[in-house]
Amino acid sequence: MSEAQGSTGSTLYDVIVLGAGPAGMTAAIYAARARLKTLVVTGPMVGGQIALTYQVDNYPGFPNGITGPQLVNLMREQAEGFGAKLLEGAATAVDFTEKPLKVSIGGTKYESHSVIIATGSMNRKLGLESEERLMGHGVFVCATCDAVLYEGKRVVVVGGGDSAVQEALDLAKFAREVFIVHRRDNLSACMCLKRRADQNEKIRFIWNTAVLDILGEERVEGVRLRNAATDQEWTMECDGVLIAIGWDPNTFLFRGEVELDERGYVVTDGGVGTSVEGVYVCGDLNDLRYRQVVTACGSGCMAALEAERYIDGLEKNRKSGS
Amino acid sequence: MSKVKDLQAEDWESEVLNAEGPVVVDFWHNMCGWCLKLNPVFAQLPGRFDRAKFVKVNVLESTDNRRIAMDLGVMGTPTIKVFCEGRPIGEIIGFRSLDGLVKDLNGIFSRRDECLGQSTPLE
């Protein structure tokens, strides 16, 4: 493990991991186990989206499933056990224009030979004024956190992917009725979730329909809907609206530092490499197709192994004087 | 410095509704990531407000605990409700840093003279 100092006299890390979801945590486990000096800047939530997931049934090694927070704690314990340092907070700036790479958290600057971007994605919003105003007053994004408070209530879930259906299933444990409102005429969720939703008596579907507005002054009282096929509009009473319409990349910090595509995702070399040597990307930012805990872990592993090779190369060059 | 008390529904009336001074209640549960992140922050609040009482209600622990939260209109966790003389006088929804919580609580207390008189921020 190197004990070098950076240009500002601060500790020079081998790897700084930005984000502490499954991808970032796995990268930290691999990097720290390889005896690389590893700092994880956790971002707003240790564990990322998985920390807000009630039950994970498909992560290998847990035949009875495991809760999201439990899985996060185990990953954290493993990363810290190998010597990774976790710093709770969010990076506020990065500078990848010269080596060593720099990451700032407020007024404190950290330097590193390599950076692994694992900042993931954030909930996409409908963009309605009422959505912002009623957030926490009936509008919500996390069934794991809030479903318990909708016992006996009528709730609308907006979306049709894995997240929307999983959230609907979690809600149905408490709610009286759950309506999945989807703008298409079928779900894009995986078959296993579709089947479970179809078989759940509390869950019903409203197809080809968009949410025009969320109604209520101080708390959610209903939604205004429009069927895209017929242009019919109507109001439906409900007590809550869960938004699960997808994710947007959390890459604002990296604009101008690494190449991003038009949607804001990091452009890769086909693997985990980015447009900047020594900077790697993993997790949701590198996987628009699968977005599973296990695929996030896989790309986190790949990013750490690439970082290790890159640092090995730097060390060999230094020794050979080139 | 008093500690945060873990409250059950059967003690709600005596500990919150019949309390003389301000009571700050954190509605939370242990499957809520933001609640777990808030826990250590909330635990520091008794050191900042010497005369307010701080309690937590786990809404997953019992139906009665959950019912209290729902009757008060709590629709997400974590939600902090502030009571004075048994009356709700304000709420804070979602995670805050310690400085953010202190600021928000001062704002809530300042809106009620009776609470302001009984809750003196130490800083």
Interface residues (C-beta under 8 A of the other chain):
Chain A: M45 V46 G47 A51 L52 Y54 T67 G68 P69 V72 G136 H137 G138 F140 C142 T144 C145 D146 V148 L149 Y150 E151 R219 V220 G240
Chain B: H29 N30 M31 C32 G33 W34 C35 L36 K37 V59 L60 R66 A69 M70 G73 V74 M75 G76 T77 T79 I93 G94
